[in-house]
Amino acid sequence: MSASIRWSISDRLGADRFATDKATHLKLADPAICRTCALKPCIAVCPAEVYHWEQDRLRINYENCLELGACRIACHAIGARALVWDFPAGGRGVRYRYG
């Protein structure tokens, strides 16, 4: 594939396999804390666009999580410390096809 072609998030996520669980591994200690967070770093650092604001609340699409942990680090280092992050249950989560 040519270096000049840009892949969308959906295309890039499609290169990996996901075995999602019915229960999320990404939670908020208190959703109200996110509303007070000025920087919202979880949104900025997540390459899979798992986090986004919808109707004055943080929406988490855990099914797309690449399990990097950058969101947890950013939230706790420069955010409001609201994110509770854990790995998915055994055998669940992302399975990388390449690399």
C-alpha positions as CSV (number, residue, x, y, z in Angstrom):
1,M,0.0,0.0,0.0
2,S,1.3,3.4,-0.9
3,A,2.6,5.6,1.9
4,S,0.4,8.5,0.7
5,I,-2.8,6.6,1.5
6,R,-4.2,7.4,4.9
7,W,-6.1,4.7,6.8
8,S,-9.1,5.7,8.8
9,I,-9.5,4.6,12.4
10,S,-11.9,1.9,11.3
11,D,-9.4,0.6,8.7
12,R,-6.6,0.5,11.2
13,L,-8.8,-1.2,13.9
14,G,-9.9,-3.7,11.3
15,A,-6.4,-5.0,11.0
16,D,-6.7,-6.4,14.6
17,R,-9.1,-8.9,16.1
18,F,-11.2,-8.1,19.2
19,A,-12.7,-10.6,21.6
20,T,-14.9,-8.3,23.6
21,D,-16.4,-9.0,26.9
22,K,-19.9,-8.0,27.9
23,A,-18.4,-6.1,30.9
24,T,-16.2,-3.2,30.3
25,H,-12.6,-3.1,31.6
26,L,-12.7,0.8,31.5
27,K,-14.7,2.5,34.1
28,L,-15.0,5.9,35.8
29,A,-14.6,6.3,39.5
30,D,-17.1,9.1,39.4
31,P,-18.5,10.5,36.0
32,A,-18.9,13.9,37.6
33,I,-15.1,14.1,38.0
34,C,-14.7,14.0,34.2
35,R,-16.9,17.1,33.8
36,T,-14.4,19.1,36.0
37,C,-11.4,17.9,34.0
38,A,-10.2,20.8,31.9
39,L,-7.7,18.9,29.7
40,K,-9.5,15.6,29.1
41,P,-6.3,13.9,28.2
42,C,-7.9,10.5,27.7
43,I,-9.5,11.7,24.5
44,A,-6.2,13.2,23.1
45,V,-4.0,10.2,23.8
46,C,-6.2,7.3,22.7
47,P,-5.3,6.2,19.1
48,A,-8.5,4.1,18.8
49,E,-10.8,7.0,19.7
50,V,-12.3,5.0,22.6
51,Y,-13.3,8.2,24.5
52,H,-15.5,11.0,23.3
53,W,-17.9,13.5,24.8
54,E,-21.6,13.0,24.2
55,Q,-24.3,15.1,25.9
56,D,-22.1,16.4,28.7
57,R,-20.7,13.0,29.6
58,L,-17.7,10.9,28.7
59,R,-18.7,8.0,26.4
60,I,-16.4,5.0,26.5
61,N,-16.4,2.6,23.5
62,Y,-14.3,-0.1,25.3
63,E,-14.9,-2.6,22.4
64,N,-12.2,-0.7,20.4
65,C,-9.6,-0.5,23.2
66,L,-6.0,-1.4,22.1
67,E,-5.0,-1.9,25.7
68,L,-2.1,0.6,25.6
69,G,-2.8,2.1,28.9
70,A,-2.0,5.6,27.7
71,C,-5.4,6.9,28.8
72,R,-4.9,5.7,32.3
73,I,-1.5,7.3,32.6
74,A,-2.7,10.6,31.0
75,C,-5.8,10.7,33.3
76,H,-3.8,10.1,36.4
77,A,-0.8,12.3,35.5
78,I,-2.5,15.4,34.1
79,G,-6.2,14.7,34.2
80,A,-8.7,14.4,37.0
81,R,-7.9,10.8,38.1
82,A,-11.3,9.5,37.2
83,L,-10.4,6.5,35.0
84,V,-10.3,3.0,36.5
85,W,-8.5,0.9,33.9
86,D,-7.8,-2.8,34.0
87,F,-7.0,-5.5,31.4
88,P,-10.0,-7.4,30.0
89,A,-10.9,-10.7,31.5
90,G,-8.7,-13.6,30.5
91,G,-8.8,-14.5,26.8
92,R,-10.7,-11.2,26.0
93,G,-9.5,-8.0,24.4
94,V,-7.4,-7.1,21.4
95,R,-5.4,-9.7,19.4
96,Y,-2.8,-8.1,17.2
97,R,-2.5,-9.6,13.7
98,Y,0.7,-7.8,12.8
99,G,3.8,-7.0,14.8
